[in-house]
């Protein structure tokens, strides 16, 4: 019996030697680093995660309008820990919107729980996705009766190309756009080619803002009707569809002179009196005048030369009122200056005689 107590004591000591004291287990569990190894959708861009006390911030550089967003994280802890709770399958987290906050829990070896909030911080980016200006760079067929000056409607998100109705389609146009800062076309570049098969039909294209927000815009070929006289329209548009100032014209060669210009408002015609000074056709000419508000020209480009082949070679251009969607045709006709007042402009002495030949 005296050995029974000794044997029992030895067994108890042996059991205690195989146990780990709870007091010796580590209570700490903190994150040393966090990396994003995968993102969905692919368009989303993140910067390096920021690990703070009790939180991880995922800085989103682009993707505000791509939610829900799934990220795959590679989390390294500063200590050996038991496990991490709160991650989805394959160490992923899903964020339904920018305000979503996910929680993960680090379980220390001692069983102490350390929680971290994980949230996305969206970088401030402009939501503006607008066309601020547009230019017609080319069109085919080249004689299509359209206004090269396009009109940008920021209320309706529309690029208007005004053209006389009745021309044969299709029409292919090339456009160059100025966009809101940071915005871009959904297709690469700031240019686009469009095929138009009908008047007054919207052709869509998409602009993506710096933030990723998308805006739908349209190209529209706007048909205008020719008003042949003042009775076919109201007084205000009829008067707007006239040059806003005096017509100025110059010729090449420079020896061809514009002697005078007369305006006939009833027939919408300018008669240009020209002194050719012996210069044969063809000539080049440049005509210019101010435009009234809400008016764009067809077959007239300020500063652009055109060719005159003969005195009968009339030049027709149209002034379009974009409010009434009507056009007024104007003609330039050439009239040869024939010195109607019989003015002596210069003379030379061919030969002369004098008494005793004293004048030389």
Phi, psi and omega in degrees: 000330184291337178275344182296316179294324179292317179297318180297320179296320179295320178297319180294318179295321178296319179294318180293329179293332180275356180264148175262130179293131178302326182296340182272353180282143185283131176274348187278147174199098182230161182266127178272322181202159178216128178238145173266117183260343180201149181221143173221130002292161183294336182292340184289138180236128176245150166269181183297134177299151179247118180265122178236178179294110177078009180206155172232127179254129177255101184285113180269116178278325179210137177139015183305327183253024180250005182293150003288148183241134177248129178240144174253127187247143171246102186257127176251133180261155181282341180228165170290129181232172180285306182190171175242128177249150175112344177281148175279187182303137178059036176061036179258159172225137179252129177247115184287330181203173182297341182270354182296133175240123177257148179243137169237156184231123176265122181262114180291166179299331179279351183098356178292136183261130174239121185257146177231135170272135176241124181220159178262134176248110184278127179294142178293123179222150182290138175268000184286129179220075186230156170271119179268337176198154179216145180229137175276114184267333180195159173202153183216127008287152186291341180262014181296133185280077181236161175272125180289340177273106181276158184244126180262121178253102184282347177281314181267001183054054187223141172255114183260128173248115184269135183209150176296136178289153175102352179284153182285136177248160016278162175239132176251129181234147171248130183235144174243135187244144162258129186244168175304150180307127179085349181278162180207160172288149178298323170276151187300150175089178178246021177237158177209146174249134185226140175254125184250123183252353182204150174289151171055036176240130184282132175247114188278150166210161189242137174248135180252122179290168178303327180281348185103351177295139183250138177235134178270126175242169182222149166259136179222128172273109186264117181281135178242150183256139180281122173266114187278339177205174186295337181288346183265008178205179176277164185296317185297309178296326179298318180287327177294326182279045175225153177306141183276003180194185183294144176283133175240140183216143176224158186236159172226115016287155184294342179291340174284124188246141169272114183274326181187159179227128176245141184247132176243101183290333180293319182259001182054057185222142171248129172257119182254115178276123189236133173256115188277341180051036176080008179272121183284161172290159001277156173242160169255147180217153174230125179244142181215149176197163179280148177263141171285159177301146177067024180235135174232147184265153170240135182062029173212118176238121182303130177083358182264132181286149169226164187255138174248121185266334184198174177295332182273359185281083180289150175241126181248132172226166185233141174248123187255127173269112187286345179281313180270350183057047176234162180228152177233128181275140175234149180239142167251120177240151187251133181234124183287129178281123186242024179053060185297335181271003180054044180283140173272117184261332178194161175206159175228153177267117181281311177206162182204162173227155177214156180297129182062012179054039183273343179266126181233000000 
